[in-house]
Amino acid sequence: MRRIGETIEERDDFIFYHKGETAGQKGVGFLIKKHLKPNIKEFIGISERIAAVLINVPHYKKDWMIIQVY
C-alpha cells in the first residue's frame, strides 16, 4: 500500500523507495537492487525524515528492518 508522499520507482537495476511530501526538500529513501524485490516485505514511510524497509534476508531466521533517518 502506498501512502501520500511515497513513491516507488523501478529503474534499470534498482528500485527506489522514497518518502517526502515537499518537492525538492527533505525526504528519505532506499535504493535497493532489483533482484532483491521478492525479499522486500514492506516499505514504511513514517515522515519526511524517517522511513524503514522490512526485508527478508536469505539464510537468516528473522526479517531485517532497516531504518533511514535524516
C-alpha positions in Angstrom: 0.0 0.0 0.0 1.4 3.4 -1.0 0.7 6.4 1.2 0.6 10.1 0.3 4.1 11.4 -0.4 5.6 7.9 -1.1 7.0 6.9 -4.4 8.3 3.6 -5.7 10.3 3.8 -8.9 11.8 0.9 -10.8 15.0 1.8 -12.7 17.5 -0.3 -14.7 18.9 -2.5 -11.9 17.4 -0.7 -8.9 14.2 0.1 -7.1 13.9 3.5 -5.4 11.6 3.8 -2.4 11.1 7.4 -1.3 9.1 9.3 1.3 8.8 13.1 1.1 5.9 15.4 0.9 7.7 18.7 -0.1 9.1 18.6 -3.6 12.9 19.2 -3.6 13.1 19.4 0.2 13.7 16.8 2.9 12.7 13.3 2.2 14.4 9.9 2.8 14.6 6.8 0.8 16.2 3.5 -0.1 17.9 2.3 -3.3 17.7 -1.4 -3.5 19.0 -3.9 -6.1 16.1 -5.1 -8.3 17.0 -8.8 -7.7 16.0 -8.3 -4.0 12.5 -7.2 -4.9 10.9 -10.6 -3.9 12.5 -10.2 -0.5 11.0 -6.7 0.3 8.1 -7.2 2.6 7.2 -3.6 3.3 8.3 0.0 2.9 7.2 2.2 5.8 7.3 5.9 5.3 6.9 7.4 8.8 7.7 11.0 8.0 9.7 13.2 5.6 12.7 12.4 7.8 12.2 8.7 8.8 11.5 5.6 6.7 12.0 1.9 7.1 12.1 -1.1 5.0 11.3 -4.7 6.1 13.3 -7.2 4.2 13.7 -11.0 4.3 17.4 -11.8 4.1 18.1 -15.3 2.9 19.7 -17.6 5.5 18.5 -15.6 8.4 15.6 -16.7 10.6 14.1 -13.2 11.1 13.4 -10.4 8.8 15.6 -7.3 9.0 14.1 -3.8 9.5 16.5 -1.1 8.1 15.7 2.4 9.3 16.7 5.6 7.4 16.8 8.8 9.4 17.6 12.3 8.1 
